Amino acid sequence: MVEFMVKVFNLFRDGFTQMTVGKTLWKIVFIKFFVMFAVLEVFFFPNYLETNFETDKQRGDYVLEQLTRPSATN
């Protein structure tokens, strides 16, 4: 099993070191992830609980209420 894992690791290591176009594509992927999770989160996903409640108890009570209240669609 260990020998198999070493072969798999060597396969990926050799593949990534010999890539030319792939390195550029991986850079694009990482830039897109950064934009999606770092930039968009700041502008489109504000911290609702932090801005509307002062204490952790108030936040916890609000979340519990939202999770346990009956659905209005019944």
ABEGO torsion letter per residue (X at the ends): XAAAAAAAAAAAAAAAAABAAAAAAAAAAAAAAAAAAAAAAAAABBBAAAAABABAAAAAAAAAAAAABBBAAX
